[in-house]
Amino acid sequence: MAEKLFAEFQPVPTSQWEEVINKDLKGADYDKRLVWKTMEGFAVRPYYRAEDLGNLKHIGNTPGAFPFVRGTKDQNKWLVRQGYCAWESFQKANEQAVRGVSRGVDSVAFCIDGQKEISTEKMAVLLKGIDLAKTEINFEGCSCASAQIILAFTEYAAKNGVNPKDIKASFDFDPLRTLTTTGNYCCQNYLETLKGCMEAVKDYPGIRVTGVEGYAFNDAGATIVQELGFAMAMGSEYMQMLISAGFTADQAASGIKFTFAISPNYFLEIAKFRAARLLWANITKEYGAVNTESQKINIHAVTSQWNMTVYDAHVNMLRGTTEAMSAALAGVDSLEVLPFDYTFREPAEFSNRIARNTQIILKEEAHFDKINDPAAGSYYIENLTASISEEAWKLFTSAEGKGGYVSALKEGYIQAEVKASAAKRDMNIATRRETLLGTNQYPNFSEKADKDVTLDVVTRGAGAAKSNNPIVEPIEKYRGAQAFESLRFATETSGKTPKAFMLTFGNLAFCRARAQFASNFFAVAGFGVTDNTRFATIEEGVKAALEANADIVVACSSDDEYAQAVPEINKLLSGKAILVVAGEPACKADLEAQGIKNFISVKSNVLDTLKQYQKQLGI
């Protein structure tokens, strides 16, 4: 039966597909219409076929085989991580962690920023009730006190009779990240600390002390390729440091753990993690690592902070879910889904539970942990893997060519690359070429910011942890939504709510479409919006607008009707409200000549336009 079925479908060559496509394009430019130019610097074709796999060098390996594109494990098992802040209270953090472990968490992270000293007694409070043989323990925010923290941890483990070989832990000692994000190292003796940390865990094969926190680039608006390429350069710098300190390449590689963010670009993120394994395997091999296990990258993935919003914050649950899916399918070692309210308050049990259960559903209901590298053989993802690898390798070799990561940072090369990408992404958000649901597009008209949202949360650069004595320019941590959030927050806290009135008339299809567009446009800034079905006459519409005390009146109809109607509306309003025309009509120049200056369309810079209207309205 199968043979008869497939015999009826003859193979169609690519040339025939292309012939039909070009015919349908009717002379339009193929590349402009169908080829996607990614932010990452490479082009993505509209479709791929089996023949497109022919030149890909990484194809053909099995899971667990060098260069580990298909995974470092024989099963797609990952650890469910959740983080808890220990700043306020070690006991509170412990209680949260124990509760999390009882509900499916098998990798606990304690954020210990600002803790200059942690004794064995304090460690006992933090780890009480947690089985170190079954639960991975991670310490985030480690500084030059890392060696002392490691000592307290290992003493506690020994006192409780835990076999060193059963322990899995990490201490994210990452002075290069501190240099990158603050402008200076966390301490001047970081090399001695790094060496001391490595020596302290020589009998603990499951402990990694050096954290390459590539997510810092994502936090600054970098592309996927930049995050990967510069993280590889960072990792290479640590390899050099450790080898120079007397460790073998295998020992150095075994002490390093990478943390990457997960952007919303679903398929590219799957390809990124596959590419990361390929690149790191080759880098460690070049440094002389011969042990297969040490050539395998250890990856922790965390959902993107850059992509989170404070308005319509529950959408963050959806963002976290799709991002987690990318990382899980790509075969990471551990994964953390940030709670939906992470950006503006300390997450409570409800948001922690939702974040935790996102991963549990992916395992227990979607069975993502049952198949290793399900993306293997996908014409599209295999080509993305190759493209991301190539572009990230170019950035890595560029940094190496400048003398390594630190030298490239001191030269300003890395900052310039990230800043350029961030500026492009900011413009895409301002013009809505990139959508942040609920923030720059499709806002909840009646929403007010959560009581925990403050000016610092929505203001870009507020509270930046910059060194008082910078030796390099740091990259800037921010969220893509902040400019729009600040805009809306300014309206909310101004004590006034400007009213935008949709004056709909004429052609029903056009007036409704443009009214919906304009309503969405002004609601983004927190303006009150009054939509209307259609007025019989413009006189009726103007009268209703004035009775509603509208601050802004938006003319919504077809281009054909604007030439005559808009000047009449302007005359009837007599300056009692700002007149805005929805669309870019052919008669725009004629209207401008008559003093009508305000137009909004899909080509508008939404952010700048709304700022101008706020200014006119005294906000």
Helices and strands as residue ranges (DSSP letters): H 2-7, H 14-25, H 30-34, E 36-37, E 43-44, G 50-53, E 79-85, H 90-101, E 107-111, H 120-127, E 136-140, H 146-159, G 164-166, E 169-173, H 175-182, H 190-200, E 207-213, H 215-219, H 224-244, H 249-254, E 256-262, H 266-287, H 292-295, E 299-303, H 315-330, E 334-336, H 349-364, H 379-401, H 405-411, H 413-430, H 455-458, H 482-492, E 499-504, H 508-523, E 528-530, H 538-547, E 552-556, H 559-573, E 578-582, H 588-593, E 599-600, H 606-616
